[in-house]
Amino acid sequence: MTYHPLTRESGSDADRRRQEAVDLLQMIRPYVEDMKPHERKFWNDMQESSFCTVKQLFWLRDLRDKFTR
């Protein structure tokens, strides 16, 4: 049982969330210098993380949208 309905929209399992996070981190790498300090800290922290929560994945998607569109 999922703990939140948004889990289905996130890619559902931990492995798939982490893989998407890795892809998003690479996608927004060119924009790190343009990020606000809290965004840059989050990006750096996620580089070292071995997991990705649903909330973190949504924030990474927001950063992708902010910087690549």
N, C-alpha and C positions, 0 to 999 in steps of 0.2 A: 504494500500500500504506500502510495506517495504521501509525503507530508504536506504538500501544498498543490493546488491545481495547476500552478504555473510550471511545475516540474515537467509536465508533458511538453510544454513549449520550449523548454531549455535543452532538449536533447535526451532527456529522461535519466540516463544512467551516468554514474560518476566518470567512467572512462570516456564516454562521448563528450561530456561537458569539458573535461580536461583537454581533450584533443581540439575541440572548438576554441577553447581559451588560448592554446598554443598558437593556433592559426590566427586568431585575432591579435594577439600580442605581436606577432610578426607583421601583420598588416598595418598596425599603427606605429610600429617602430620609427618610421621616418618623421613622425610628428611629436616625438617625446619632448624635444626642445620647445615646442609650441604649447605644451600642456601647462596648466596651472600647477602649483606645487603639490597640492593634494592628489591631483590626477597622476602626476609623475611618480609620487610615492607609491600609489596604488599599482601603477604599471611595474615599477621596480619590485615591489613585494610579490606580485603575481609571477614575475620571472623566476622567483625562487620557490614558489609554492608547488607542491606535488598534487594538489587537489584544487577544485574550483566549485564553489557553492553556486546555487541558482542565482542568488543576488549578485555575486561577483560576475557571473557570466552576463547577466543583463547590463551591468555597468560597463563591461568590456564592449558589448554591442553598442551601447550608447556612445562610448568614446569613438568607436569605428564610424558610427554615423556622423558624429560631430566633425571628425577630421578628414573623412574620405569622401564626403558628399558635398 
